Amino acid sequence: MNYETSPSIENIASALAAAQADIEHADANATGQAKGGKYKYAKLENVITAIKEPFAKNGLSYVQLPARDGSECGVTTMLMH
């Protein structure tokens, strides 16, 4: 899918930099297992909690849209400012 975007990323880039300065690590409280052994990761709700306030404070939002290409499925994440 093609989405219309701004010709410049200057405004969103500075807002994202400011938000990233405020974002603390998401709590990695889940575990998984793969061929290489066990690992810890942050659940999606923990990531959303970590970014929610810094994004709002800096005028940022996001949306995740379903995407499909033939038999491949996924999401496209769009940052907005």
All heavy atoms as a GROMACS GRO file, in nm:
protein
  600
    1MET      N    1   0.083  -0.119   0.000
    1MET     CA    2   0.000   0.000   0.000
    1MET      C    3   0.087   0.124   0.000
    1MET      O    4   0.190   0.127   0.065
    1MET     CB    5  -0.088   0.002   0.124
    1MET     CG    6  -0.197  -0.098   0.125
    1MET     SD    7  -0.302  -0.070   0.269
    1MET     CE    8  -0.425  -0.188   0.232
    2ASN      N    9   0.042   0.223  -0.068
    2ASN     CA   10   0.112   0.351  -0.068
    2ASN      C   11   0.030   0.452   0.011
    2ASN      O   12  -0.090   0.464  -0.010
    2ASN     CB   13   0.133   0.402  -0.210
    2ASN     CG   14   0.231   0.316  -0.287
    2ASN    OD1   15   0.321   0.259  -0.228
    2ASN    ND2   16   0.213   0.306  -0.416
    3TYR      N   17   0.096   0.522   0.101
    3TYR     CA   18   0.030   0.624   0.181
    3TYR      C   19   0.096   0.758   0.150
    3TYR      O   20   0.216   0.765   0.129
    3TYR     CB   21   0.045   0.595   0.332
    3TYR     CG   22  -0.018   0.464   0.371
    3TYR    CD1   23   0.058   0.349   0.389
    3TYR    CD2   24  -0.155   0.455   0.390
    3TYR    CE1   25  -0.001   0.229   0.425
    3TYR    CE2   26  -0.214   0.335   0.426
    3TYR     CZ   27  -0.136   0.223   0.443
    3TYR     OH   28  -0.195   0.105   0.479
    4GLU      N   29   0.016   0.862   0.148
    4GLU     CA   30   0.069   0.995   0.124
    4GLU      C   31   0.144   1.040   0.248
    4GLU      O   32   0.096   1.026   0.360
    4GLU     CB   33  -0.044   1.093   0.094
    4GLU     CG   34   0.005   1.229   0.053
    4GLU     CD   35  -0.108   1.320   0.012
    4GLU    OE1   36  -0.210   1.271  -0.038
    4GLU    OE2   37  -0.094   1.441   0.034
    5THR      N   38   0.264   1.090   0.229
    5THR     CA   39   0.345   1.137   0.341
    5THR      C   40   0.389   1.280   0.316
    5THR      O   41   0.383   1.330   0.204
    5THR     CB   42   0.469   1.048   0.361
    5THR    OG1   43   0.547   1.051   0.242
    5THR    CG2   44   0.430   0.905   0.391
    6SER      N   45   0.436   1.344   0.421
    6SER     CA   46   0.486   1.481   0.409
    6SER      C   47   0.616   1.482   0.330
    6SER      O   48   0.694   1.387   0.337
    6SER     CB   49   0.512   1.541   0.548
    6SER     OG   50   0.393   1.544   0.622
    7PRO      N   51   0.642   1.591   0.257
    7PRO     CA   52   0.767   1.598   0.181
    7PRO      C   53   0.890   1.612   0.271
    7PRO      O   54   1.002   1.587   0.229
    7PRO     CB   55   0.750   1.722   0.092
    7PRO     CG   56   0.642   1.801   0.157
    7PRO     CD   57   0.556   1.706   0.233
    8SER      N   58   0.871   1.652   0.396
    8SER     CA   59   0.982   1.670   0.489
    8SER      C   60   0.954   1.594   0.618
    8SER      O   61   0.840   1.588   0.663
    8SER     CB   62   1.001   1.818   0.522
    8SER     OG   63   1.093   1.835   0.629
    9ILE      N   64   1.058   1.537   0.677
    9ILE     CA   65   1.041   1.467   0.806
    9ILE      C   66   1.092   1.552   0.922
    9ILE      O   67   1.099   1.504   1.035
    9ILE     CB   68   1.112   1.330   0.805
    9ILE    CG1   69   1.264   1.346   0.792
    9ILE    CG2   70   1.056   1.240   0.698
    9ILE    CD1   71   1.342   1.221   0.825
   10GLU      N   72   1.124   1.678   0.895
   10GLU     CA   73   1.185   1.764   0.997
   10GLU      C   74   1.101   1.770   1.125
   10GLU      O   75   1.153   1.751   1.235
   10GLU     CB   76   1.207   1.904   0.942
   10GLU     CG   77   1.272   1.999   1.040
   10GLU     CD   78   1.292   2.138   0.981
   10GLU    OE1   79   1.275   2.157   0.860
   10GLU    OE2   80   1.326   2.227   1.060
   11ASN      N   81   0.972   1.797   1.113
   11ASN     CA   82   0.888   1.813   1.232
   11ASN      C   83   0.868   1.682   1.308
   11ASN      O   84   0.879   1.677   1.430
   11ASN     CB   85   0.752   1.872   1.194
   11ASN     CG   86   0.763   2.015   1.148
   11ASN    OD1   87   0.857   2.085   1.181
   11ASN    ND2   88   0.668   2.058   1.067
   12ILE      N   89   0.841   1.574   1.235
   12ILE     CA   90   0.820   1.446   1.303
   12ILE      C   91   0.951   1.394   1.361
   12ILE      O   92   0.953   1.335   1.467
   12ILE     CB   93   0.752   1.342   1.212
   12ILE    CG1   94   0.702   1.224   1.297
   12ILE    CG2   95   0.844   1.295   1.101
   12ILE    CD1   96   0.613   1.127   1.221
   13ALA      N   97   1.062   1.421   1.294
   13ALA     CA   98   1.192   1.374   1.344
   13ALA      C   99   1.227   1.441   1.477
   13ALA      O  100   1.273   1.374   1.570
   13ALA     CB  101   1.301   1.401   1.241
   14SER      N  102   1.204   1.570   1.489
   14SER     CA  103   1.236   1.637   1.615
   14SER      C  104   1.140   1.595   1.726
   14SER      O  105   1.182   1.577   1.841
   14SER     CB  106   1.237   1.789   1.598
   14SER     OG  107   1.111   1.836   1.556
   15ALA      N  108   1.013   1.574   1.693
   15ALA     CA  109   0.917   1.527   1.793
   15ALA      C  110   0.952   1.385   1.838
   15ALA      O  111   0.944   1.353   1.957
   15ALA     CB  112   0.774   1.532   1.737
   16LEU      N  113   0.993   1.300   1.745
   16LEU     CA  114   1.030   1.163   1.780
   16LEU      C  115   1.156   1.160   1.865
   16LEU      O  116   1.165   1.084   1.961
   16LEU     CB  117   1.049   1.080   1.653
   16LEU     CG  118   1.072   0.931   1.670
   16LEU    CD1  119   0.960   0.867   1.752
   16LEU    CD2  120   1.086   0.863   1.536
   17ALA      N  121   1.252   1.246   1.834
   17ALA     CA  122   1.375   1.254   1.915
   17ALA      C  123   1.341   1.295   2.058
   17ALA      O  124   1.395   1.239   2.154
   17ALA     CB  125   1.473   1.351   1.852
   18ALA      N  126   1.252   1.393   2.074
   18ALA     CA  127   1.213   1.438   2.207
   18ALA      C  128   1.140   1.326   2.282
   18ALA      O  129   1.164   1.304   2.401
   18ALA     CB  130   1.124   1.562   2.197
   19ALA      N  131   1.052   1.255   2.213
   19ALA     CA  132   0.980   1.144   2.277
   19ALA      C  133   1.075   1.033   2.318
   19ALA      O  134   1.066   0.980   2.429
   19ALA     CB  135   0.872   1.089   2.184
   20GLN      N  136   1.169   1.000   2.231
   20GLN     CA  137   1.264   0.893   2.262
   20GLN      C  138   1.349   0.927   2.384
   20GLN      O  139   1.388   0.837   2.459
   20GLN     CB  140   1.353   0.864   2.142
   20GLN     CG  141   1.278   0.789   2.033
   20GLN     CD  142   1.362   0.769   1.908
   20GLN    OE1  143   1.449   0.848   1.875
   20GLN    NE2  144   1.333   0.662   1.836
   21ALA      N  145   1.376   1.054   2.406
   21ALA     CA  146   1.453   1.094   2.524
   21ALA      C  147   1.376   1.065   2.652
   21ALA      O  148   1.436   1.042   2.757
   21ALA     CB  149   1.489   1.242   2.515
   22ASP      N  150   1.243   1.063   2.643
   22ASP     CA  151   1.158   1.040   2.761
   22ASP      C  152   1.115   0.894   2.778
   22ASP      O  153   1.065   0.856   2.884
   22ASP     CB  154   1.031   1.125   2.752
   22ASP     CG  155   1.058   1.273   2.769
   22ASP    OD1  156   1.164   1.308   2.826
   22ASP    OD2  157   0.974   1.354   2.726
   23ILE      N  158   1.132   0.813   2.676
   23ILE     CA  159   1.085   0.675   2.683
   23ILE      C  160   1.180   0.591   2.768
   23ILE      O  161   1.301   0.591   2.747
   23ILE     CB  162   1.072   0.613   2.542
   23ILE    CG1  163   0.961   0.684   2.464
   23ILE    CG2  164   1.043   0.463   2.550
   23ILE    CD1  165   0.953   0.644   2.318
   24GLU      N  166   1.122   0.521   2.865
   24GLU     CA  167   1.199   0.427   2.946
   24GLU      C  168   1.176   0.287   2.892
   24GLU      O  169   1.078   0.262   2.821
   24GLU     CB  170   1.155   0.438   3.093
   24GLU     CG  171   1.186   0.576   3.150
   24GLU     CD  172   1.157   0.585   3.298
   24GLU    OE1  173   1.145   0.480   3.364
   24GLU    OE2  174   1.145   0.698   3.348
   25HIS      N  175   1.265   0.195   2.926
   25HIS     CA  176   1.254   0.059   2.876
   25HIS      C  177   1.121  -0.003   2.916
   25HIS      O  178   1.074   0.015   3.028
   25HIS     CB  179   1.368  -0.028   2.931
   25HIS     CG  180   1.502   0.008   2.876
   25HIS    ND1  181   1.543  -0.035   2.752
   25HIS    CD2  182   1.601   0.084   2.924
   25HIS    CE1  183   1.664   0.012   2.728
   25HIS    NE2  184   1.702   0.085   2.831
   26ALA      N  185   1.064  -0.076   2.823
   26ALA     CA  186   0.942  -0.152   2.854
   26ALA      C  187   0.981  -0.270   2.942
   26ALA      O  188   1.088  -0.329   2.924
   26ALA     CB  189   0.877  -0.200   2.724
   27ASP      N  190   0.896  -0.303   3.035
   27ASP     CA  191   0.923  -0.413   3.127
   27ASP      C  192   0.922  -0.546   3.052
   27ASP      O  193   0.819  -0.585   2.996
   27ASP     CB  194   0.817  -0.413   3.237
   27ASP     CG  195   0.842  -0.516   3.344
   27ASP    OD1  196   0.957  -0.562   3.357
   27ASP    OD2  197   0.745  -0.552   3.415
   28ALA      N  198   1.036  -0.612   3.047
   28ALA     CA  199   1.047  -0.742   2.980
   28ALA      C  200   1.007  -0.851   3.079
   28ALA      O  201   1.091  -0.911   3.145
   28ALA     CB  202   1.189  -0.763   2.929
   29ASN      N  203   0.877  -0.876   3.089
   29ASN     CA  204   0.828  -0.970   3.191
   29ASN      C  205   0.771  -1.098   3.131
   29ASN      O  206   0.704  -1.174   3.199
   29ASN     CB  207   0.724  -0.902   3.279
   29ASN     CG  208   0.600  -0.863   3.201
   29ASN    OD1  209   0.600  -0.864   3.079
   29ASN    ND2  210   0.494  -0.828   3.272
   30ALA      N  211   0.797  -1.122   3.004
   30ALA     CA  212   0.750  -1.245   2.941
   30ALA      C  213   0.871  -1.326   2.896
   30ALA      O  214   0.979  -1.271   2.874
   30ALA     CB  215   0.660  -1.212   2.823
   31THR      N  216   0.853  -1.456   2.884
   31THR     CA  217   0.963  -1.542   2.840
   31THR      C  218   0.918  -1.626   2.722
   31THR      O  219   0.800  -1.654   2.704
   31THR     CB  220   1.011  -1.636   2.952
   31THR    OG1  221   0.902  -1.716   2.996
   31THR    CG2  222   1.068  -1.558   3.069
   32GLY      N  223   1.014  -1.664   2.643
   32GLY     CA  224   0.989  -1.751   2.529
   32GLY      C  225   1.103  -1.849   2.516
   32GLY      O  226   1.202  -1.842   2.588
   33GLN      N  227   1.088  -1.942   2.424
   33GLN     CA  228   1.193  -2.040   2.404
   33GLN      C  229   1.207  -2.065   2.254
   33GLN      O  230   1.109  -2.078   2.182
   33GLN     CB  231   1.159  -2.170   2.477
   33GLN     CG  232   1.273  -2.267   2.481
   33GLN     CD  233   1.249  -2.378   2.582
   33GLN    OE1  234   1.164  -2.369   2.668
   33GLN    NE2  235   1.325  -2.484   2.569
   34ALA      N  236   1.330  -2.068   2.209
   34ALA     CA  237   1.363  -2.097   2.070
   34ALA      C  238   1.479  -2.195   2.068
   34ALA      O  239   1.530  -2.235   2.173
   34ALA     CB  240   1.399  -1.968   1.996
   35LYS      N  241   1.526  -2.231   1.950
   35LYS     CA  242   1.636  -2.326   1.938
   35LYS      C  243   1.760  -2.282   2.016
   35LYS      O  244   1.832  -2.363   2.068
   35LYS     CB  245   1.672  -2.347   1.792
   35LYS     CG  246   1.568  -2.422   1.714
   35LYS     CD  247   1.612  -2.442   1.571
   35LYS     CE  248   1.505  -2.516   1.493
   35LYS     NZ  249   1.544  -2.538   1.354
   36GLY      N  250   1.782  -2.150   2.024
   36GLY     CA  251   1.899  -2.097   2.093
   36GLY      C  252   1.885  -2.092   2.243
   36GLY      O  253   1.977  -2.054   2.314
   37GLY      N  254   1.768  -2.125   2.296
   37GLY     CA  255   1.747  -2.121   2.440
   37GLY      C  256   1.630  -2.031   2.477
   37GLY      O  257   1.552  -1.990   2.393
   38LYS      N  258   1.623  -2.000   2.605
   38LYS     CA  259   1.514  -1.915   2.655
   38LYS      C  260   1.551  -1.768   2.638
   38LYS      O  261   1.668  -1.731   2.636
   38LYS     CB  262   1.488  -1.944   2.803
   38LYS     CG  263   1.432  -2.082   2.827
   38LYS     CD  264   1.400  -2.103   2.974
   38LYS     CE  265   1.342  -2.241   2.995
   38LYS     NZ  266   1.306  -2.265   3.134
   39TYR      N  267   1.448  -1.683   2.628
   39TYR     CA  268   1.470  -1.540   2.617
   39TYR      C  269   1.357  -1.465   2.687
   39TYR      O  270   1.251  -1.521   2.710
   39TYR     CB  271   1.482  -1.496   2.470
   39TYR     CG  272   1.360  -1.530   2.387
   39TYR    CD1  273   1.255  -1.440   2.375
   39TYR    CD2  274   1.349  -1.652   2.321
   39TYR    CE1  275   1.144  -1.470   2.299
   39TYR    CE2  276   1.239  -1.684   2.246
   39TYR     CZ  277   1.136  -1.592   2.234
   39TYR     OH  278   1.025  -1.623   2.160
   40LYS      N  279   1.384  -1.341   2.723
   40LYS     CA  280   1.284  -1.254   2.784
   40LYS      C  281   1.247  -1.147   2.682
   40LYS      O  282   1.329  -1.105   2.602
   40LYS     CB  283   1.338  -1.188   2.911
   40LYS     CG  284   1.358  -1.286   3.026
   40LYS     CD  285   1.409  -1.214   3.149
   40LYS     CE  286   1.294  -1.136   3.210
   40LYS     NZ  287   1.325  -1.076   3.339
   41TYR      N  288   1.121  -1.102   2.688
   41TYR     CA  289   1.078  -0.996   2.598
   41TYR      C  290   0.966  -0.914   2.665
   41TYR      O  291   0.906  -0.958   2.763
   41TYR     CB  292   1.030  -1.052   2.464
   41TYR     CG  293   0.904  -1.136   2.472
   41TYR    CD1  294   0.780  -1.080   2.447
   41TYR    CD2  295   0.910  -1.272   2.504
   41TYR    CE1  296   0.665  -1.156   2.454
   41TYR    CE2  297   0.796  -1.349   2.510
   41TYR     CZ  298   0.673  -1.291   2.484
   41TYR     OH  299   0.559  -1.366   2.491
   42ALA      N  300   0.944  -0.796   2.611
   42ALA     CA  301   0.837  -0.709   2.660
   42ALA      C  302   0.711  -0.738   2.579
   42ALA      O  303   0.715  -0.738   2.455
   42ALA     CB  304   0.876  -0.563   2.647
   43LYS      N  305   0.602  -0.762   2.646
   43LYS     CA  306   0.474  -0.780   2.578
   43LYS      C  307   0.432  -0.648   2.514
   43LYS      O  308   0.472  -0.540   2.558
   43LYS     CB  309   0.367  -0.826   2.676
   43LYS     CG  310   0.388  -0.967   2.727
   43LYS     CD  311   0.272  -1.007   2.816
   43LYS     CE  312   0.287  -1.150   2.864
   43LYS     NZ  313   0.173  -1.190   2.946
   44LEU      N  314   0.349  -0.659   2.410
   44LEU     CA  315   0.305  -0.540   2.338
   44LEU      C  316   0.242  -0.436   2.431
   44LEU      O  317   0.269  -0.316   2.419
   44LEU     CB  318   0.208  -0.577   2.226
   44LEU     CG  319   0.152  -0.462   2.143
   44LEU    CD1  320   0.265  -0.382   2.076
   44LEU    CD2  321   0.055  -0.514   2.039
   45GLU      N  322   0.162  -0.480   2.527
   45GLU     CA  323   0.098  -0.383   2.617
   45GLU      C  324   0.201  -0.306   2.700
   45GLU      O  325   0.181  -0.190   2.734
   45GLU     CB  326  -0.008  -0.448   2.707
   45GLU     CG  327   0.046  -0.552   2.801
   45GLU     CD  328   0.007  -0.695   2.765
   45GLU    OE1  329  -0.017  -0.725   2.648
   45GLU    OE2  330   0.002  -0.777   2.856
   46ASN      N  331   0.315  -0.369   2.731
   46ASN     CA  332   0.420  -0.299   2.804
   46ASN      C  333   0.490  -0.196   2.716
   46ASN      O  334   0.529  -0.089   2.763
   46ASN     CB  335   0.522  -0.399   2.859
   46ASN     CG  336   0.464  -0.490   2.964
   46ASN    OD1  337   0.350  -0.476   3.004
   46ASN    ND2  338   0.542  -0.586   3.009
   47VAL      N  339   0.507  -0.228   2.589
   47VAL     CA  340   0.566  -0.132   2.495
   47VAL      C  341   0.472  -0.012   2.479
   47VAL      O  342   0.516   0.103   2.483
   47VAL     CB  343   0.595  -0.199   2.359
   47VAL    CG1  344   0.643  -0.096   2.257
   47VAL    CG2  345   0.697  -0.311   2.375
   48ILE      N  346   0.344  -0.038   2.463
   48ILE     CA  347   0.246   0.071   2.448
   48ILE      C  348   0.245   0.160   2.572
   48ILE      O  349   0.244   0.283   2.563
   48ILE     CB  350   0.105   0.015   2.418
   48ILE    CG1  351   0.105  -0.047   2.278
   48ILE    CG2  352  -0.001   0.124   2.430
   48ILE    CD1  353  -0.019  -0.127   2.244
   49THR      N  354   0.249   0.098   2.691
   49THR     CA  355   0.254   0.175   2.815
   49THR      C  356   0.378   0.263   2.820
   49THR      O  357   0.372   0.378   2.862
   49THR     CB  358   0.250   0.080   2.937
   49THR    OG1  359   0.126   0.008   2.934
   49THR    CG2  360   0.263   0.156   3.068
   50ALA      N  361   0.492   0.210   2.774
   50ALA     CA  362   0.618   0.286   2.779
   50ALA      C  363   0.618   0.406   2.686
   50ALA      O  364   0.678   0.508   2.716
   50ALA     CB  365   0.735   0.193   2.745
   51ILE      N  366   0.550   0.397   2.572
   51ILE     CA  367   0.555   0.507   2.475
   51ILE      C  368   0.436   0.602   2.482
   51ILE      O  369   0.443   0.713   2.431
   51ILE     CB  370   0.568   0.455   2.330
   51ILE    CG1  371   0.440   0.384   2.284
   51ILE    CG2  372   0.691   0.369   2.314
   51ILE    CD1  373   0.436   0.354   2.136
   52LYS      N  374   0.328   0.561   2.547
   52LYS     CA  375   0.203   0.638   2.544
   52LYS      C  376   0.219   0.784   2.588
   52LYS      O  377   0.183   0.875   2.514
   52LYS     CB  378   0.099   0.567   2.631
   52LYS     CG  379  -0.041   0.616   2.611
   52LYS     CD  380  -0.139   0.528   2.687
   52LYS     CE  381  -0.280   0.563   2.650
   52LYS     NZ  382  -0.377   0.472   2.710
   53GLU      N  383   0.272   0.806   2.706
   53GLU     CA  384   0.285   0.943   2.757
   53GLU      C  385   0.388   1.026   2.679
   53GLU      O  386   0.358   1.139   2.640
   53GLU     CB  387   0.319   0.941   2.906
   53GLU     CG  388   0.313   1.079   2.969
   53GLU     CD  389   0.336   1.074   3.119
   53GLU    OE1  390   0.284   0.981   3.185
   53GLU    OE2  391   0.407   1.163   3.169
   54PRO      N  392   0.509   0.973   2.654
   54PRO     CA  393   0.605   1.052   2.575
   54PRO      C  394   0.555   1.085   2.434
   54PRO      O  395   0.580   1.195   2.383
   54PRO     CB  396   0.729   0.962   2.569
   54PRO     CG  397   0.720   0.876   2.691
   54PRO     CD  398   0.573   0.851   2.707
   55PHE      N  399   0.482   0.995   2.370
   55PHE     CA  400   0.426   1.024   2.238
   55PHE      C  401   0.323   1.136   2.250
   55PHE      O  402   0.326   1.232   2.173
   55PHE     CB  403   0.362   0.899   2.178
   55PHE     CG  404   0.453   0.821   2.087
   55PHE    CD1  405   0.588   0.804   2.115
   55PHE    CD2  406   0.404   0.762   1.972
   55PHE    CE1  407   0.671   0.733   2.031
   55PHE    CE2  408   0.486   0.690   1.887
   55PHE     CZ  409   0.618   0.676   1.916
   56ALA      N  410   0.230   1.124   2.343
   56ALA     CA  411   0.124   1.225   2.359
   56ALA      C  412   0.184   1.362   2.391
   56ALA      O  413   0.141   1.465   2.336
   56ALA     CB  414   0.027   1.183   2.468
   57LYS      N  415   0.283   1.364   2.478
   57LYS     CA  416   0.349   1.489   2.518
   57LYS      C  417   0.412   1.561   2.399
   57LYS      O  418   0.421   1.684   2.397
   57LYS     CB  419   0.456   1.456   2.624
   57LYS     CG  420   0.538   1.572   2.673
   57LYS     CD  421   0.638   1.521   2.778
   57LYS     CE  422   0.750   1.618   2.801
   57LYS     NZ  423   0.851   1.563   2.892
   58ASN      N  424   0.455   1.485   2.299
   58ASN     CA  425   0.524   1.543   2.184
   58ASN      C  426   0.441   1.542   2.055
   58ASN      O  427   0.494   1.560   1.946
   58ASN     CB  428   0.657   1.469   2.162
   58ASN     CG  429   0.754   1.499   2.274
   58ASN    OD1  430   0.813   1.606   2.278
   58ASN    ND2  431   0.769   1.407   2.368
   59GLY      N  432   0.310   1.523   2.069
   59GLY     CA  433   0.220   1.532   1.954
   59GLY      C  434   0.234   1.417   1.855
   59GLY      O  435   0.206   1.433   1.737
   60LEU      N  436   0.278   1.301   1.904
   60LEU     CA  437   0.294   1.186   1.817
   60LEU      C  438   0.183   1.084   1.841
   60LEU      O  439   0.133   1.070   1.951
   60LEU     CB  440   0.429   1.117   1.844
   60LEU     CG  441   0.553   1.197   1.807
   60LEU    CD1  442   0.677   1.136   1.871
   60LEU    CD2  443   0.569   1.204   1.656
   61SER      N  444   0.148   1.015   1.736
   61SER     CA  445   0.055   0.903   1.747
   61SER      C  446   0.096   0.799   1.644
   61SER      O  447   0.184   0.823   1.562
   61SER     CB  448  -0.090   0.949   1.723
   61SER     OG  449  -0.102   1.002   1.592
   62TYR      N  450   0.033   0.685   1.652
   62TYR     CA  451   0.065   0.578   1.558
   62TYR      C  452  -0.060   0.497   1.529
   62TYR      O  453  -0.158   0.500   1.604
   62TYR     CB  454   0.175   0.485   1.612
   62TYR     CG  455   0.130   0.406   1.732
   62TYR    CD1  456   0.080   0.278   1.717
   62TYR    CD2  457   0.136   0.460   1.860
   62TYR    CE1  458   0.036   0.206   1.827
   62TYR    CE2  459   0.093   0.388   1.969
   62TYR     CZ  460   0.043   0.261   1.952
   62TYR     OH  461   0.000   0.191   2.061
   63VAL      N  462  -0.058   0.428   1.420
   63VAL     CA  463  -0.164   0.336   1.385
   63VAL      C  464  -0.098   0.216   1.319
   63VAL      O  465   0.005   0.230   1.252
   63VAL     CB  466  -0.270   0.402   1.293
   63VAL    CG1  467  -0.212   0.441   1.160
   63VAL    CG2  468  -0.390   0.311   1.273
   64GLN      N  469  -0.153   0.099   1.343
   64GLN     CA  470  -0.104  -0.022   1.278
   64GLN      C  471  -0.216  -0.077   1.192
   64GLN      O  472  -0.324  -0.110   1.242
   64GLN     CB  473  -0.057  -0.125   1.380
   64GLN     CG  474   0.070  -0.079   1.450
   64GLN     CD  475   0.133  -0.188   1.534
   64GLN    OE1  476   0.069  -0.242   1.622
   64GLN    NE2  477   0.258  -0.218   1.504
   65LEU      N  478  -0.190  -0.083   1.063
   65LEU     CA  479  -0.289  -0.126   0.966
   65LEU      C  480  -0.255  -0.264   0.913
   65LEU      O  481  -0.138  -0.292   0.884
   65LEU     CB  482  -0.294  -0.026   0.850
   65LEU     CG  483  -0.316   0.120   0.891
   65LEU    CD1  484  -0.287   0.214   0.776
   65LEU    CD2  485  -0.457   0.138   0.941
   66PRO      N  486  -0.356  -0.350   0.897
   66PRO     CA  487  -0.328  -0.482   0.841
   66PRO      C  488  -0.276  -0.468   0.698
   66PRO      O  489  -0.320  -0.381   0.622
   66PRO     CB  490  -0.463  -0.554   0.844
   66PRO     CG  491  -0.564  -0.454   0.882
   66PRO     CD  492  -0.496  -0.330   0.927
   67ALA      N  493  -0.182  -0.553   0.662
   67ALA     CA  494  -0.126  -0.551   0.528
   67ALA      C  495  -0.120  -0.694   0.475
   67ALA      O  496  -0.095  -0.788   0.551
   67ALA     CB  497   0.014  -0.490   0.530
   68ARG      N  498  -0.143  -0.708   0.347
   68ARG     CA  499  -0.138  -0.840   0.286
   68ARG      C  500  -0.074  -0.830   0.149
   68ARG      O  501  -0.105  -0.740   0.072
   68ARG     CB  502  -0.277  -0.899   0.275
   68ARG     CG  503  -0.276  -1.040   0.226
   68ARG     CD  504  -0.411  -1.102   0.236
   68ARG     NE  505  -0.396  -1.244   0.206
   68ARG     CZ  506  -0.480  -1.336   0.240
   68ARG    NH1  507  -0.586  -1.302   0.308
   68ARG    NH2  508  -0.460  -1.461   0.208
   69ASP      N  509   0.018  -0.920   0.123
   69ASP     CA  510   0.085  -0.926  -0.007
   69ASP      C  511   0.083  -1.072  -0.050
   69ASP      O  512   0.166  -1.152  -0.006
   69ASP     CB  513   0.228  -0.873   0.004
   69ASP     CG  514   0.299  -0.868  -0.129
   69ASP    OD1  515   0.234  -0.888  -0.234
   69ASP    OD2  516   0.422  -0.845  -0.129
   70GLY      N  517  -0.014  -1.108  -0.132
   70GLY     CA  518  -0.030  -1.248  -0.170
   70GLY      C  519  -0.069  -1.330  -0.048
   70GLY      O  520  -0.168  -1.302   0.018
   71SER      N  521   0.012  -1.429  -0.015
   71SER     CA  522  -0.017  -1.513   0.101
   71SER      C  523   0.049  -1.461   0.229
   71SER      O  524   0.030  -1.517   0.336
   71SER     CB  525   0.028  -1.657   0.075
   71SER     OG  526   0.168  -1.661   0.059
   72GLU      N  527   0.127  -1.354   0.218
   72GLU     CA  528   0.196  -1.295   0.334
   72GLU      C  529   0.104  -1.195   0.403
   72GLU      O  530   0.042  -1.110   0.338
   72GLU     CB  531   0.324  -1.224   0.291
   72GLU     CG  532   0.427  -1.314   0.225
   72GLU     CD  533   0.492  -1.409   0.323
   72GLU    OE1  534   0.523  -1.365   0.436
   72GLU    OE2  535   0.511  -1.526   0.288
   73CYS      N  536   0.097  -1.203   0.536
   73CYS     CA  537   0.016  -1.109   0.616
   73CYS      C  538   0.106  -1.039   0.716
   73CYS      O  539   0.206  -1.095   0.761
   73CYS     CB  540  -0.093  -1.183   0.691
   73CYS     SG  541  -0.215  -1.258   0.584
   74GLY      N  542   0.071  -0.918   0.752
   74GLY     CA  543   0.149  -0.845   0.852
   74GLY      C  544   0.079  -0.716   0.887
   74GLY      O  545  -0.042  -0.701   0.865
   75VAL      N  546   0.154  -0.622   0.940
   75VAL     CA  547   0.102  -0.490   0.971
   75VAL      C  548   0.198  -0.384   0.918
   75VAL      O  549   0.318  -0.406   0.908
   75VAL     CB  550   0.080  -0.468   1.123
   75VAL    CG1  551  -0.026  -0.560   1.178
   75VAL    CG2  552   0.208  -0.483   1.201
   76THR      N  553   0.141  -0.271   0.886
   76THR     CA  554   0.219  -0.153   0.850
   76THR      C  555   0.199  -0.053   0.963
   76THR      O  556   0.085  -0.022   0.998
   76THR     CB  557   0.170  -0.091   0.717
   76THR    OG1  558   0.190  -0.186   0.614
   76THR    CG2  559   0.247   0.036   0.685
   77THR      N  560   0.307  -0.009   1.024
   77THR     CA  561   0.298   0.088   1.132
   77THR      C  562   0.328   0.226   1.078
   77THR      O  563   0.429   0.248   1.012
   77THR     CB  564   0.400   0.055   1.244
   77THR    OG1  565   0.373  -0.078   1.291
   77THR    CG2  566   0.388   0.153   1.359
   78MET      N  567   0.237   0.321   1.103
   78MET     CA  568   0.253   0.457   1.056
   78MET      C  569   0.261   0.550   1.177
   78MET      O  570   0.173   0.550   1.263
   78MET     CB  571   0.134   0.498   0.969
   78MET     CG  572   0.148   0.637   0.910
   78MET     SD  573   0.003   0.694   0.816
   78MET     CE  574  -0.041   0.555   0.719
   79LEU      N  575   0.370   0.629   1.184
   79LEU     CA  576   0.384   0.733   1.286
   79LEU      C  577   0.325   0.862   1.231
   79LEU      O  578   0.346   0.895   1.114
   79LEU     CB  579   0.530   0.757   1.321
   79LEU     CG  580   0.601   0.645   1.394
   79LEU    CD1  581   0.748   0.680   1.412
   79LEU    CD2  582   0.536   0.618   1.528
   80MET      N  583   0.254   0.935   1.315
   80MET     CA  584   0.191   1.062   1.273
   80MET      C  585   0.228   1.172   1.372
   80MET      O  586   0.252   1.146   1.489
   80MET     CB  587   0.040   1.043   1.264
   80MET     CG  588   0.001   0.941   1.158
   80MET     SD  589  -0.173   0.897   1.162
   80MET     CE  590  -0.179   0.789   1.304
   81HIS      N  591   0.229   1.295   1.320
   81HIS     CA  592   0.260   1.411   1.403
   81HIS      C  593   0.175   1.526   1.358
   81HIS      O  594   0.152   1.549   1.243
   81HIS     CB  595   0.409   1.446   1.388
   81HIS     CG  596   0.451   1.564   1.469
   81HIS    ND1  597   0.477   1.685   1.412
   81HIS    CD2  598   0.473   1.578   1.601
   81HIS    CE1  599   0.512   1.769   1.506
   81HIS    NE2  600   0.511   1.707   1.621
   0.00000   0.00000   0.00000
